[in-house]
Amino acid sequence: METAILGGGCFWCLEVALGELRGVVDVISGYAGGHDEYPTYEAVCSGETGHAEVVQVQFDPLEIDYSDLLAAFFTIHDPTTLNRQGNDVGSQYRSVIFYCSEQQKMKAEAFMKSLNTSGDWPNPLVTALRPAGIFYPAESCHRDYYRLHAEQPYCRIVVAPKVNKLREKFCNRLSGKHG
């Protein structure tokens, strides 16, 4: 198994969408990249902790390559907006990749370079690439949030369209775990 730590807006979106990919074993919402040793959702939302909302993804590299995981990640968020995803604004919503190995760093650099030159995005990527530090799991009420609260307005308006976009683009790579 390998671990990836990715931040691209609200962790509820990333958690459910990336969890649908074949080869992804587990996805946990949490916090990374800041200075607070005991981050809470409320503290991270204040923007004072330096942490980003992220997901820790456990995946089987024999079933899904890290580059394919990055392709899905870049499909479900806008990597060209600094500290913002839609109405979610603040450094805690930044686009960031916390690499867990030098190989991940090299793959992420190559992937982002290719994406920047592809013309897929009208503006340059602002995604930060940082070494992984400590990952702090989010409080239990934030885990499996979409599955437990799919009818909540934020889930219907923000999360569901991202999940549907991933399902459409990666339909041949889905695990079938979530329908």
C-alpha positions as CSV (number, residue, x, y, z in Angstrom):
1,M,0.0,0.0,0.0
2,E,1.0,3.6,-0.6
3,T,-0.3,6.8,1.0
4,A,-1.2,10.1,-0.7
5,I,-2.2,13.3,1.1
6,L,-4.1,15.8,-1.0
7,G,-5.9,19.0,-0.4
8,G,-8.3,20.7,-2.8
9,G,-11.1,22.5,-1.0
10,C,-13.5,20.8,1.3
11,F,-12.3,17.4,2.4
12,W,-15.9,16.0,2.2
13,C,-15.7,16.3,-1.6
14,L,-12.3,14.6,-1.9
15,E,-13.1,11.9,0.5
16,V,-16.2,10.5,-1.3
17,A,-14.9,11.1,-4.8
18,L,-11.5,9.6,-4.5
19,G,-12.9,6.7,-2.4
20,E,-14.8,5.5,-5.5
21,L,-11.7,4.7,-7.5
22,R,-10.6,1.1,-8.0
23,G,-7.4,0.6,-6.0
24,V,-8.2,3.1,-3.3
25,V,-8.5,1.2,-0.1
26,D,-9.3,3.9,2.4
27,V,-9.7,7.7,2.5
28,I,-9.7,9.7,5.7
29,S,-10.5,13.4,6.0
30,G,-8.1,15.4,8.1
31,Y,-5.7,18.3,8.4
32,A,-2.1,18.8,7.3
33,G,0.5,21.5,6.6
34,G,0.0,23.7,9.6
35,H,1.6,24.5,13.0
36,D,-1.2,23.6,15.4
37,E,-0.5,20.2,17.1
38,Y,-4.2,19.5,17.9
39,P,-6.2,21.0,15.0
40,T,-9.9,21.0,15.2
41,Y,-12.4,21.8,12.4
42,E,-13.3,25.1,14.1
43,A,-9.7,26.1,14.5
44,V,-8.7,25.1,10.9
45,C,-11.7,27.1,9.6
46,S,-10.5,30.2,11.4
47,G,-7.4,30.1,9.1
48,E,-5.1,30.6,12.1
49,T,-3.6,27.1,12.2
50,G,-1.9,27.0,8.8
51,H,-3.5,23.6,8.2
52,A,-5.4,22.7,5.0
53,E,-8.4,20.4,4.8
54,V,-6.9,17.3,3.2
55,V,-7.5,13.6,2.7
56,Q,-5.1,10.8,3.4
57,V,-5.6,8.2,0.7
58,Q,-4.4,4.6,1.1
59,F,-4.1,3.0,-2.3
60,D,-2.8,-0.1,-4.0
61,P,-0.2,1.0,-6.6
62,L,-0.8,-2.3,-8.5
63,E,-4.4,-1.2,-9.1
64,I,-4.1,2.5,-9.4
65,D,-1.0,4.5,-10.3
66,Y,-0.2,7.7,-8.3
67,S,-0.5,9.7,-11.6
68,D,-4.1,8.3,-12.1
69,L,-4.9,9.4,-8.5
70,L,-3.6,12.9,-9.4
71,A,-5.7,12.9,-12.6
72,A,-8.8,12.3,-10.5
73,F,-7.7,14.9,-7.9
74,F,-7.3,17.6,-10.5
75,T,-10.6,16.7,-12.1
76,I,-12.7,17.4,-9.0
77,H,-11.2,20.8,-7.9
78,D,-10.0,24.0,-9.5
79,P,-6.2,24.1,-9.0
80,T,-6.0,27.6,-10.4
81,T,-7.7,29.5,-7.6
82,L,-5.6,30.5,-4.7
83,N,-7.0,29.5,-1.3
84,R,-10.5,29.1,-2.8
85,Q,-12.9,26.5,-4.1
86,G,-16.2,28.0,-5.1
87,N,-17.7,29.7,-2.0
88,D,-15.2,28.0,0.3
89,V,-12.5,30.7,0.9
90,G,-9.4,30.6,3.0
91,S,-6.0,29.0,3.1
92,Q,-7.5,25.9,4.6
93,Y,-9.1,25.3,1.1
94,R,-5.8,25.6,-0.8
95,S,-4.8,23.2,-3.5
96,V,-1.9,21.2,-2.2
97,I,-0.1,17.9,-2.7
98,F,1.8,16.6,0.3
99,Y,4.2,14.1,-1.2
100,C,5.1,11.0,0.8
101,S,8.2,10.0,-1.3
102,E,10.6,11.4,-3.8
103,Q,8.9,9.3,-6.5
104,Q,5.6,11.0,-5.6
105,K,7.2,14.4,-5.8
106,M,8.7,13.7,-9.2
107,K,5.4,12.3,-10.6
108,A,3.5,15.3,-9.2
109,E,5.9,17.8,-10.7
110,A,5.7,16.1,-14.1
111,F,1.9,15.8,-13.9
112,M,1.5,19.5,-13.0
113,K,3.9,20.6,-15.7
114,S,2.0,18.6,-18.3
115,L,-1.3,20.0,-17.0
116,N,0.0,23.6,-17.1
117,T,1.0,23.2,-20.7
118,S,-2.0,21.2,-21.8
119,G,-4.4,24.2,-22.0
120,D,-7.0,22.3,-19.9
121,W,-7.0,25.2,-17.5
122,P,-7.2,28.8,-18.6
123,N,-4.9,29.9,-15.8
124,P,-1.7,28.5,-14.4
125,L,-1.9,26.0,-11.5
126,V,-1.4,27.4,-8.0
127,T,-1.2,23.9,-6.4
128,A,1.5,23.8,-3.8
129,L,3.8,20.8,-3.6
130,R,5.1,20.1,-0.1
131,P,6.7,17.2,1.8
132,A,4.2,15.3,3.9
133,G,4.4,16.1,7.6
134,I,2.0,14.9,10.2
135,F,-1.5,14.1,9.1
136,Y,-4.2,14.7,11.7
137,P,-7.5,12.8,11.2
138,A,-10.6,15.0,11.3
139,E,-13.2,14.5,14.0
140,S,-15.4,11.5,13.5
141,C,-18.4,13.7,12.5
142,H,-16.5,14.7,9.4
143,R,-15.7,11.2,8.2
144,D,-18.0,9.6,5.6
145,Y,-19.9,12.9,5.7
146,Y,-21.4,12.7,2.2
147,R,-22.5,9.1,2.7
148,L,-24.2,10.1,6.0
149,H,-25.6,13.5,4.9
150,A,-26.1,13.2,1.1
151,E,-29.4,15.2,1.3
152,Q,-27.8,18.1,3.2
153,P,-27.8,21.2,0.8
154,Y,-24.0,21.6,0.7
155,C,-23.7,17.9,-0.3
156,R,-26.3,18.2,-3.0
157,I,-25.0,21.5,-4.4
158,V,-21.2,21.2,-4.0
159,V,-20.2,17.6,-3.3
160,A,-22.6,15.6,-5.6
161,P,-21.6,17.5,-8.8
162,K,-17.9,16.7,-8.1
163,V,-18.7,13.0,-7.4
164,N,-20.7,12.9,-10.6
165,K,-17.9,14.6,-12.6
166,L,-15.5,12.0,-11.4
167,R,-17.9,9.1,-12.1
168,E,-18.3,10.4,-15.7
169,K,-14.6,10.9,-16.4
170,F,-13.4,7.8,-14.6
171,C,-16.3,5.4,-15.2
172,N,-13.9,2.6,-16.2
173,R,-11.8,3.0,-13.1
174,L,-14.5,3.0,-10.4
175,S,-14.5,0.3,-7.7
176,G,-18.3,-0.2,-7.6
177,K,-18.2,0.3,-3.8
178,H,-20.6,3.2,-3.7
179,G,-23.0,2.5,-6.5
